[in-house]
Amino acid sequence: MGLFTPAVAMAHDGETHSADDATIEHNLKEQGLDKAPEPVTIPKSEMYGLKPSSGFVDENGKPLSDEEYAAYRKEQEKGIFEKYPFVTAGLALGVTGLIVYKVKKRR
C-alpha cells in the first residue's frame, strides 16, 4: 500500500509508524506532487462597507468622518463671543442700558 493511496480499513495498534524519506519521495513523484505549485493569480478585489470614521456620531446617529470631527472640535473650542458675535452687541447694549438706567435713577 503506497503512502498516498486511498485508505483501507485497518485496525490501529497504537504504535507510531514511520516511512523513510526515499519512500515518501517516490510516492510524491508518482503522484506529481514533488514540485511546488505554480503561483496563483488573484483578481483585483474591492472592499465594501463604511468608510473609516472618527468613532463619533452626529445628533442623527450618522458617523462623523475624521475631517467632520476635527471641524466640530474646532467649532467647540471657540469662545462664546467668537461663536455667537451677536452676544457681544447684545451685552454691550445691555451694559449701556444698565448704566443709563443707574445714571437716570440717581438724578
VOGU-3710 file (C-alpha; in Angstrom, 3 decimals, decimal comma):
1> mglftpavam> 0,000/0,000/0,000  1,514/3,374/-1,079  1,675/6,424/1,134  -0,989/8,336/-0,788  -3,233/5,506/-1,910  -6,797/5,531/-0,634  -7,055/4,400/2,955  -8,102/0,820/3,616  -9,908/-0,004/6,820  -7,199/-1,052/9,227
11> ahdgethsad> -7,023/-1,761/12,904  -4,828/0,681/14,783  -2,451/-0,890/17,218  -1,399/2,341/18,986  2,180/2,198/17,734  3,927/5,027/15,922  4,503/4,261/12,259  7,080/5,918/10,053  8,312/5,822/6,463  11,782/6,548/5,205
21> datiehnlke> 12,492/9,614/3,052  13,010/7,582/-0,119  9,526/6,058/0,147  7,941/9,456/0,732  9,881/10,979/-2,176  8,941/8,093/-4,508  5,241/8,408/-3,667  5,286/12,200/-4,094  6,909/11,875/-7,544  4,496/9,110/-8,525
31> qgldkapepv> 1,529/11,385/-7,782  3,118/14,500/-9,353  3,421/16,269/-6,016  7,205/16,614/-5,936  7,278/20,218/-7,264  5,859/23,371/-5,782  2,607/24,529/-7,372  2,555/27,491/-9,752  1,761/30,901/-8,259  -1,935/31,629/-8,031
41> tipksemygl> -3,138/34,892/-9,555  -5,860/36,527/-7,532  -8,062/39,073/-9,303  -8,241/42,629/-8,006  -10,719/42,852/-5,162  -12,819/45,653/-3,803  -13,778/46,147/-0,204  -17,291/47,164/0,699  -18,561/48,747/3,851  -18,494/52,024/5,681
51> kpssgfvden> -15,589/54,402/5,298  -13,400/54,742/8,382  -14,843/57,216/10,838  -13,760/59,012/13,983  -15,914/56,757/16,158  -18,262/59,667/16,936  -21,728/60,287/15,526  -23,813/63,407/14,932  -27,180/64,103/16,543  -28,874/61,865/13,937
61> gkplsdeeya> -26,572/58,902/14,572  -24,601/59,363/11,325  -20,891/58,527/11,782  -18,591/61,549/11,594  -15,505/61,338/9,402  -12,195/62,439/10,895  -12,469/65,720/8,964  -16,019/66,391/10,196  -15,000/65,608/13,772  -11,966/67,920/13,522
71> ayrkeqekgi> -14,240/70,718/12,243  -16,702/70,044/15,081  -13,907/70,183/17,683  -12,572/73,430/16,185  -16,057/74,945/16,429  -16,404/73,779/20,046  -13,073/75,381/21,013  -14,341/78,846/20,081  -15,358/81,133/22,907  -18,920/82,375/23,286
81> fekypfvtag> -18,160/85,774/21,713  -16,421/84,181/18,747  -19,148/81,575/18,329  -22,074/83,984/18,764  -20,949/87,500/17,707  -24,423/88,933/18,392  -23,854/88,253/22,101  -21,147/90,927/22,113  -23,539/93,503/20,673  -26,349/92,430/22,990
91> lalgvtgliv> -24,043/92,507/26,014  -22,776/95,951/25,035  -26,342/97,246/24,650  -27,369/95,666/27,929  -24,466/97,188/29,867  -25,071/100,566/28,229  -28,764/100,375/29,097  -27,945/99,442/32,710  -25,533/102,357/33,046  -28,082/104,772/31,578
101> ykvkkrr> -30,741/103,406/33,949  -28,479/103,803/37,015  -27,459/107,337/36,000  -31,078/108,407/35,451  -32,154/106,820/38,731  -29,583/108,880/40,689  -30,881/112,156/39,343
//
